[in-house]
């Protein structure tokens, strides 16, 4: 008998028929003797619909009220799935974020989990019921409803699994696992049977859509075994696990791309010690993440600073970026949204020289100019023009031999 957390995304609960499928899958696990906790997202498209209503009312909606609106999507799903379980002859109880209780900070629309009280979930399981928990949401110390950001139901699932010491956290989605790259772009993409937390963390942060980055962080921190699999079949998916020796043999595990970055150029800033600190301090104070940062070498009294921010934050970020730029004496700020970040990831990069050089050569062979570069121990990312996205992904995937199990050897 195991304690199993099963998370179902928006596509998996996108209709009443699909909710019935979720209920039947959970009841099969229950019939095998397992205790089951379901984490459910809003129905596919519902969150966008709700947020669209908010933007019809005002161009810049209040973040607290946005969370109140957005959280209702998961509330509806949790109640309907619980009813579906009951209709199939099982017992279930829906639980919202404030009932569980999932305590977060007060960073509305992108809150972080501080603690989870799993007692109500355990009580529900002890009564022989399936606990159906609304994902994506929590409550802050003041009792305000909060949401965890896009893909936050993944984070809810892993956090709940850690809090109740679940044996496995199964992430059900519309794909049957993690692939070496996006199969919609590269027909030779291959499903990965096992991938390390660290590699998955990099892929998630670099644009892979299968798992939300914070869910992988939590899984790695608490050692939660994560199984990514399809809602529509029983085939084995991808296990996200601790680092293994066999995984280190693969030089490059996957290629990711992210179209959600915008490039910001701060031109003509004075060559002074406080410039970078003031600029990025102001951005951090407003909870906006910065990725690639490039500072030009200075040969005179001025410097240029280039960095990327999420496109979704650019409208909000522009006023204070320009305010800080003016305060530090910069002459101009330019923006470019027509960019994409392509990346390669693999544990084996630690012990193999020349991987970055090979990546640059593969892009150069396709006539793709690199606008910016960032690296870590197990990844290399390049910022390129958005029109080259598919060409770059295919060139890197095939160039590193990812269609084969050898993966980049």
N, C-alpha and C positions, 0 to 999 in steps of 0.2 A: 504494500500500500504506500502510495506516494502522495505528497502534497504538490499539486500542479497549479501553476498560474497560467492561464491562457488569455492572450490579448488578441482582440479582433479589431482591425482598422475599419475605416469608413466604408471601403468597398465591400468588406466582409459582412457588414450590417446595413448595406445600402438599400435593402428592400425587406419586406416582411418574410418573403420566402427565404432570403439569405439569413435572416435572424433565426428562422426555424432550423436551418442547417447548423448554425452556431449552437442552438439549444441541443440538437441531436448529438453533435460532437461532444459537447460537455457531458451529456447523459451517458454516452458510451464510456467515457473516462470514469464517470461515477460508478457505472455498472462493473467496471474492472476493479473496483475497490478503492479508487483514489478520491481524495478530497479535492474539490475543484473551485478555484476562484477565477471568475471571468472579469477581464478589464475591457471595456468597450469604448470605442470612439463614437463621435457623432456620425449619423448617416452621411454617406458620400455627398459632398456639395453643400451640406447644411451649414457648416461653419462659415463658408464663404457667403452664403445667402444672408445669414444673420449679421455678419460684419458689413455686408453691402447695405443693409437697412440702416445701420449706424451711420455710414458715410453719406447716405441720402439725407439724413437729418443735419449733419454738420461735416464740414471738410476735415476737421481735426477732432475726432471724438475723444471724450474724456476716457482715459485708460481704465479707470475703475469701473465705469459703466460698461465699457467694452467687455470686460471680464464677466460682468453679470449677464450680459446678453450671450456671449459665446458659450458659457458653461451650460446653458440650457440644452444645447445639442446633445451632449453626453447624457444629460438627465433623461431625455426622451428615450435614447437608446437603451440605457440601463433598465428602465421600467418595462420597455417593450420586450427586451430579451428575457427578463425575469418572467414576464407573462408567457413568452414562448416556451420556456422550460416547463412552466406549470401546465400549459396546454398539452405538452408531450408526456404528461404524467409524472413529472419530477417536482421537486420542491426548490424554490429559489427566493432570494430576497435581494432587492436592489439597494445599493448604498451609495450615497453621494460623498463628495470630498469632505464636507464638514461633518459627516456622520462617521467616517472611518476612524479617526480623523487624520487627514493629511495636512500637516501644518507647514506653511511656507513663509517666505519673507513677503514683503509688501511691494515687490517689483511687478506691478500689474502688467499683464500680457506676456510676461516672461519670468514668472516667479520661480524660485528655486526651493526645493523641498528641504525642510529643516528636520522634521521628524514625522514618523507615522505611528499611530496607536493602533495596533492590529487586533485589539481585544474584541471589537464588534465583529470583525471577520471571523475570528476564532469561535466566537459564540454562535455565529451563523452556521459554521461548519459542524460544530458540536451537535447542533440540532438536526444534522443530516441534510442540510440545505446547501445549494450552490450559491455562493456569494457573487452577485453581479455588481461590480464597482464601476462607477462612472470615471473614465480616465480623464486626463488633461486638466483636472481641477483640484483645488485645495482651498484652504482658508488661512488667512494670516492671523496674527496675534490679536488684532482688533475685531475679528469675526467677519472680515470682508472676504467675499469670494475672489479667488485668484485663479489664473490659468497659467500653464507651464510653457506656453509657446508652441509653435507648430510642431507636430509630431509628439506632443507632450504625453499622449497616452502610452507610448513606449516607455517613457520615463516613469509614469505611474506604475506600469506593470512590473518593471524591474525593481523599483523601490518597494512596492508591496511584497514582491517575492523575497527581497532581502529582509524586510521587517518581520515576516512570518516564517522565515527559514524554509522556504519552498525548495523542493528537490529540483525543479526545473521551471523555467519561464519560457513558455512557447509563444512566439510572436507569429500570429497568423496574418497573412497578407495576400495580395493578389498575384504574387510571384512565388516560386517554389524554393527560394533560397537566395543567397548572395552570389552574384555573378562576377566574373573577372572584369566586366564592364557592362554598360547598358546594352542589352540584347537588341533594343530597338535601333541602335546605331550600328552595332557590329554583330553581324550574323554568326561569327565564330566565337562569340562569348560563351564561356563555360561556367557551369555551376560549381562553386567551391564547396567541398564537403566539410572542411574544418578550416577555421581562420582564427587567428589570435585576437584577443581583446585589443591589443595595441594596433594591429593592422586595421581592424574594424573601426576603431576610434578615428584613425586617420582618414579612412574612406568616408565615414559618416561626416567628418568635418569638412571634407573636400567636395561634397556634393552628392555622394551616393545616397539614394533616397530610402533604402531599405530600413535602416534603423536611425533613430534620432540620437545625436551625439551624446547627450546627457545620459541616455539610457545605457550606452556602452560604458561611459565613465563609472556609473553606479555598479554595473555588472562586474567590471574589473576591480573596483574597490572592495566589493563584498563577495566576490567569487561566485556570482550567480551564473549557473549554466543556462545559456540562452540558445534556444532552437528556433531558427527562422524557417517557416514552412508555409505551404499553400493552404488557404481556407477551402480550396475546391478539390483537393486530392489528399491521399494518405501517404504520398511518397516522402521519403526522408529528405529533409531540407539541409540547411547549413548550421553546423554547431559553432557557436562563438565561445572559445575556450581560452584557458590560460596558455601561455607560450609553450610550445613543444619543440623538441629537437627537429622533428621532421618538417615543421613549418619553416624553420630557419634555412632549410635547403632550397627553398623557393626564393629566387632573387627578387622578382616583382610578382606580387599576388594579384594586383588589380590596377585598373586605370579608372579614374574618376574625373568628372567635370562639373563645374558650377557656374551657372549663368546668372547667379544672383548677386554678383559683386559689381560695384561701381568704382571707378578710379577717380581719385581726387588729387589734383596737382596744386600745391601751394607754391607760388613762384615769387622769387625776389625777396625771400625772408632774410633778415640780417644774420650773419654768421656769429651768433651768440649762444651761450650755454643754455639759456632759459627757453629758447624758441621751441624746441621739440617737447620739452616738459610741459610748457603752457598749452601747446596745441593738443597733445594727446591726453593731458590731464582733463581738459574741458570736454573732450569726447567721452572719456571714461566716466566722468561725473554724470553723464546723461545716459549711462547704461548702453552705449553703442560700441559694438566690438569692432576692432580694426584688425585686418589680416596682414597683407603684404605691406611692408614699409621700406621705402628706398630714399636715402638722402644722398643727393649728388655731392661729389667731391667739390670742395670750394677752392677756387683759385683767386678769388677776390673777396669783397666784403659781403657778398650775397650767396644764398644757397637755395636749392629747390627741394621740397619734400613731397614725395608721392606716396600715397597709401590707398588701400581699398576698404570700403565699408559695404555692408549689405544694401542692395538697392532699396529694400523696404524701409531702411532708416534714412535714406538720403534726403528726402523732403524735410524731415524733422531736423537732420543734421546741418543742412546748408546754412541756416541763419547764424548759428553760433560758430560754425567753422569760419564763416566770413567775418564774424565779429572778432574772433580771436586772431584771425589773419591780419585784420586791420590794426588790432592792438599791438601785435608784435612787429608791425611794420612791413608786412608782405605787400608786394605790388599787385598781385593778381591771384585769383583762384579759378581753376578750370575743372570741369567735370566730364567724365566719359563713361557712359553706360553701355557702350557697344563693345564690351569685353567679356571674355570667359576665362576661367582658370582651369587648366588641365593638369592632372597630377598622376604620378605613379607611386605605388606604395608596396613595400615588402620588407619583411624582417631580414631577408638575405642581403639587403643593401648595406647592412652594417659591415659585412665582411667581404664585399666585392667592390673593387675599385672600378671607376670608369662608367658607372651606371648613369650618372648625370650627363656625362659627355655623350653617351650613346643616345640619350633622350634628345639632347640638343641637335645631334646630327640627324636623327630621324625626322625632327620637325623641319630642319633646314633643307633636307632632301625634298620636302613637299613645298618649299618656298614660304614657310610660315615664320614670320618674324616674332621674336620673343620680346615682350615689352617689360616684363619684370620676372624675377625669379625668387623663390623662397625655398628653403630646405630644412629638413630635420634629419634625425638619424635614420629614419626609415621611409622618408618621402621626399620627392622633388616636385615642386609646382611651378608652372609657367603661366603667365598672363599673356593671352594672345587675342587677336581680333575675333569677335564672335562668329564671323562668317566662316572661320576655319574649324569650328568645333568638331563636326563629324569627321572631317579629314584627319584632324590631329588625333582623335580618339582611335580611329582605325589604324593609323600609322603606328602609334605606340603599342596598341594591343597586339598587332601582328608582328611588329618589330621585336617585341620582347617574348614572342612565342607563347602567349597566354592561352591560345586555343589548345595547347597541349598541357598535360599534367606537369611537365617539367617547369613551366612558369618562369620564363625569363632566363633560363640557363643557356 
